[in-house]
Amino acid sequence: MPTAAALPDLREWLLEHHGDTVDADRLPAIRTELERIGADDVPGAVVELGCYQGAMALWMRAVLDATGQQQRPIHVYDSFQGLPERGEKDPELFEPGFLRAEPQQVLALHDRWGCTPPVVHPGWFAETLPGQLPDQIAFAYLDGDYYDSIRTCLAACIPRMAPGGALIVDDYADLRANPRAWNGLPGVKAACDDHFGTPSTLEVLMGAGDLAFGRYIAPALPAGRVER
Ligand SMILES: C[S@@+](CC[C@H](N)C(=O)[O-])C[C@H]1O[C@@H](n2cnc3c(N)ncnc32)[C@H](O)[C@@H]1O
């Protein structure tokens, strides 16, 4: 199980071997969110919607373990058939089936680093969500790339967010708030706009490069009300 001292090594290794999906902005941004749910004692699981080969899932496990959150489960979801057909709001960037991975790759990656593997839920989001989601979510990372995928994930996850929990949408490019954001997958922001309404309630996170992260924080319970 990695300690805080091992995180820099893991970071370097992930950047070298999984730089197609994780980068020097995403890793610290996700770490910050996980440290906060630990410090604030936000109840619930961590979920990743669109896990591909499991690089970010591994980082999340390592950060949780290094911050005293060994008991917090991680659930990951993916078609393991790659991307679906794009919708009309998605660009002609990738072929269907691009980013195909195997559940075994996720498990092997965790094994390599001595980490407890996540609970893996193979299947299209429309089939696995919301039924296979944990009842309460402390942190959700949505990385499904396409309009329909993100809408399905938002509809399933938002009602399950614990008070004070955080949900990050990757590839959310709000160019007015962050002109540097990578805007290669505009269906992602369109899905958020249609879910939350405009102007969007998502907070834009900035990085040193072209990070495109939108963050939703679930409202705290009204004073005096206790979550059951
Ligand atoms: C960019 S990759 C995820 C990368 C991963 N989060 C990481 O950081 O390493 C996007 C993934 O979303 C999955 N995906 C997209 N739409 C999906 C859907 N509707 N149902 C299930 N998986 C989907 C794809 O199979 C792909 O593996």
Ligand as a Chemical Component Dictionary entry (heavy atoms), coordinates in Angstrom:
data_LIG
# 
_chem_comp.id                   LIG 
_chem_comp.type                 NON-POLYMER 
_chem_comp.pdbx_formal_charge   0 
_chem_comp.three_letter_code    LIG 
# 
loop_
_chem_comp_atom.comp_id 
_chem_comp_atom.atom_id 
_chem_comp_atom.alt_atom_id 
_chem_comp_atom.type_symbol 
_chem_comp_atom.charge 
_chem_comp_atom.model_Cartn_x 
_chem_comp_atom.model_Cartn_y 
_chem_comp_atom.model_Cartn_z 
_chem_comp_atom.pdbx_ordinal 
LIG C1  C1  C 0  -10.715 9.220 -21.674 1  
LIG S1  S1  S 1  -11.116 7.572 -21.287 2  
LIG C2  C2  C 0  -11.016 7.523 -19.525 3  
LIG C3  C3  C 0  -9.619  7.711 -18.970 4  
LIG C4  C4  C 0  -9.497  7.456 -17.485 5  
LIG N1  N1  N 0  -10.444 8.244 -16.732 6  
LIG C5  C5  C 0  -8.111  7.787 -16.985 7  
LIG O1  O1  O 0  -7.946  8.862 -16.399 8  
LIG O2  O2  O -1 -7.203  6.999 -17.206 9  
LIG C6  C6  C 0  -12.844 7.533 -21.585 10 
LIG C7  C7  C 0  -13.474 6.188 -21.270 11 
LIG O3  O3  O 0  -14.885 6.346 -21.207 12 
LIG C8  C8  C 0  -15.488 5.162 -21.648 13 
LIG N2  N2  N 0  -16.858 5.492 -22.051 14 
LIG C9  C9  C 0  -17.275 6.547 -22.769 15 
LIG N3  N3  N 0  -18.605 6.531 -22.915 16 
LIG C10 C10 C 0  -19.057 5.433 -22.259 17 
LIG C11 C11 C 0  -20.357 4.882 -22.022 18 
LIG N4  N4  N 0  -21.450 5.452 -22.519 19 
LIG N5  N5  N 0  -20.458 3.755 -21.279 20 
LIG C12 C12 C 0  -19.333 3.170 -20.763 21 
LIG N6  N6  N 0  -18.075 3.649 -20.966 22 
LIG C13 C13 C 0  -17.941 4.763 -21.696 23 
LIG C14 C14 C 0  -14.602 4.662 -22.772 24 
LIG O4  O4  O 0  -14.695 3.264 -22.941 25 
LIG C15 C15 C 0  -13.203 5.114 -22.313 26 
LIG O5  O5  O 0  -12.489 4.057 -21.718 27 
# 
loop_
_chem_comp_bond.comp_id 
_chem_comp_bond.atom_id_1 
_chem_comp_bond.atom_id_2 
_chem_comp_bond.value_order 
_chem_comp_bond.pdbx_ordinal 
LIG C1  S1  SING 1  
LIG S1  C2  SING 2  
LIG S1  C6  SING 3  
LIG C2  C3  SING 4  
LIG C3  C4  SING 5  
LIG C4  N1  SING 6  
LIG C4  C5  SING 7  
LIG C5  O1  DOUB 8  
LIG C5  O2  SING 9  
LIG C6  C7  SING 10 
LIG C7  O3  SING 11 
LIG C7  C15 SING 12 
LIG O3  C8  SING 13 
LIG C8  N2  SING 14 
LIG C8  C14 SING 15 
LIG N2  C9  SING 16 
LIG N2  C13 SING 17 
LIG C9  N3  DOUB 18 
LIG N3  C10 SING 19 
LIG C10 C11 SING 20 
LIG C10 C13 DOUB 21 
LIG C11 N4  SING 22 
LIG C11 N5  DOUB 23 
LIG N5  C12 SING 24 
LIG C12 N6  DOUB 25 
LIG N6  C13 SING 26 
LIG C14 O4  SING 27 
LIG C14 C15 SING 28 
LIG C15 O5  SING 29 
# 
